[in-house]
Structures are given as C-alpha cells and as structure tokens.
C-alpha cells in the first residue's frame, strides 16, 4: 500500500501536515521526539552498562584456586 508513495507523495504529505499544524507546533513536536530518542539511547546505554557491570562482578567473584560451581543443568529423572 505504501510502496508507491515516492518523493512527490512525501512532499505533499509534509505540506499538508505543515498547513494543518503550523510551524510552531511541528517544531515543538520534533523537539519532543528528539528528547524521547535521547532518553531512549540513554536508557539503552545505562542498561548495557548495568549488564556489563553485573557480568564483571560475577567474574571477580570466581576467585582463582577455588572450585567453580557447576551451573549446567543435570537431569536426575532417567525414566
């Protein structure tokens, strides 16, 4: 359905939106979209850093010379 819009169609849509909402409303809307994108990127970065720090904490807990825990699942039911 939207495969055949092309550049002239996009320009027409942009002009109609500009006429309906006005330059000030569109400008403030784009500013809010930019803030949302920035907040999303910050959240992804914080989440990645949190995961990396958790992995680093797990690595530092494995002290050399100690027997590491076996975390592979074992099935005791052999029916």
SVG drawing of the C-alpha trace seen along z (x, -y; Angstrom):
<svg xmlns="http://www.w3.org/2000/svg" viewBox="-5 -29 50 74">
<polyline fill="none" stroke="black" stroke-width="0.4" points="0.0,0.0 2.7,-2.5 5.3,-1.1 4.4,-3.6 4.3,-6.9 7.6,-8.3 9.1,-11.7 6.2,-13.8 3.8,-12.0 6.0,-12.6 6.3,-16.2 2.6,-16.6 2.1,-14.9 4.7,-17.2 3.0,-20.3 -0.5,-19.2 0.9,-18.5 2.6,-21.9 -0.6,-23.7 -2.7,-21.8 -0.5,-22.1 1.7,-25.1 5.4,-25.6 5.5,-26.2 3.5,-23.1 5.6,-20.9 8.8,-22.4 7.8,-21.7 6.7,-18.2 10.0,-17.4 11.8,-18.7 9.9,-16.3 10.7,-13.5 14.3,-14.4 14.2,-14.3 12.5,-10.9 15.1,-9.5 17.9,-10.9 16.2,-9.4 15.8,-6.0 19.5,-5.9 20.5,-6.9 18.3,-4.1 19.9,-1.5 23.4,-2.7 22.6,-2.5 21.1,0.9 24.1,2.2 26.5,0.7 24.4,2.4 24.6,5.8 28.3,5.4 29.0,4.5 26.9,7.5 29.0,9.7 32.2,8.2 31.0,8.7 30.4,12.3 33.8,12.7 35.5,11.1 33.6,13.5 35.3,16.5 38.5,16.5 41.4,18.4 42.2,21.6 38.6,22.2 36.5,24.8 34.0,23.2 30.3,24.0 28.9,26.3 25.8,24.5 24.9,26.9 21.5,28.5 21.5,32.2 18.5,34.4 18.1,36.9 15.0,38.5 16.1,41.2 12.8,42.9"/>
</svg>
